[in-house]
Amino acid sequence: MDTIGVGLIGCGTVGQGVVSLMLERRDRLSRKVAAGIELRHVIDKDLRARRDVDIPKGMLSDDLACLLKDDQTRIAIELVGGTTVAKDIVLQCLEAGKDVVTANKALLAHHGRELYAAARRAGRCIAFEASCGGGIPLVESIRRGLIANEVQALYGIVNGTCNYILTQMVAGGKTYASALADAKAKGYAEADETLDVSGADSAHKLAILAGIAFGIDVDFDRITVEGIQAIDLTDLKAGQELGYVCKLLAIGQRRKNNTFSLRVHPAFIRRSHPLANVNRSFNAVSVYGDAVGHTLFYGRGAGRMPTASAVVADVVDVAIGNAGRTFEQLRLLNDVCEPVAYMPIEDVEKRYYFRLMVPDRPGVFARIAHVFGAHDISLSAINQHEPEASAESESVPVVVTTHVAREGNVRQALAEVSSLGVVTCPPVCIRVVEEHEEF
Ligand code: HSE
């Protein structure tokens, strides 16, 4: 059997995990895989960075050309991140005849169509298991394992950093800032952590997962995205009192007339919901197929070794020829799928949680309730705690949950409530997401 050469570009957190699996723990691959797989190049712009793995002399370089011109290197792993330099590197690798393995969800969400087409022109493939859900074999399971289904919906916790922060704020007693610092130290967060907390990273993953699950050419700009930056411990605790857990969810739903609703936002889910006990950096994705029903994929969604595990799985998949056949024969990637119509977020119907800060005096709530009623929003529960005897605050929190309402009506009602002159700060609104019905 030939030995297949591999080159790694970008030796940061995940890159070092890949080096560890491909050099220090090389024996396990040679026991399990007939083809020889050999790491030949590690390309990184910073040759002096302190690394936790030993890279043999001559393997580390800051010159991509070393990899590109080496005919024995047939697989390039892109772990540079970002959407500019990384895009250029992937195109150069494809043109030089290399298959590409990448964990770069932002790159595929924004430029997938162009890159997949370039790979097809070059007769090569792009494998991207590590782009979604860290170490969970999610892409492979959805794309091949569920191919007989028309997927109805997927619900995912797909950002380890946000899930870690939300878990640590409630169970670990940490502030948002210290939980985020911890997630960074553990290697979960992106180089630019705003991608995590703004929901953008989850949206990148949703674009990829919804694409292969529904077989559609997702337009990233049509995904509604809200992050966790404004989430307050007051709301997490109020939600707990009502029996809810707060999670940043990535949601894809097939709606009427083959329109799609794609969105990322914080959501209250019941404690009995299948995703409610997914904590810390773990990720989980529920996929509902019309034949299989509910499937749930769970595992570590971020961090060095879980993500490296998925990268190396892709390297093997490319080396043994699976990835190439999958890439060529399944019609599930942006460049060979049709664009679709999207359901506007205003038309989506669900339940809501609001927290309104209002003065504790007669008639205030009656005015607010009138606005909700006028917008066809039926209230399900209203809760105002007795103020502490010592409290001198000018306003008190009133927590409201609704029955199912149309988002457009909710937005209009909240804008009107804000203009009444009785709420002392902008209302907090968190969507309530119920468990999806199986069939
Ligand atoms: N920053 C990402 C996360 C890493 O926290 O989930 C894995 O994609």
Residues whose N, C-alpha, C, O or C-beta is under 5 A from the ligand:
A	BS01	HSE	S131 V158 N159 G160 T161 Y188 A189 E190 D196 G301 A302
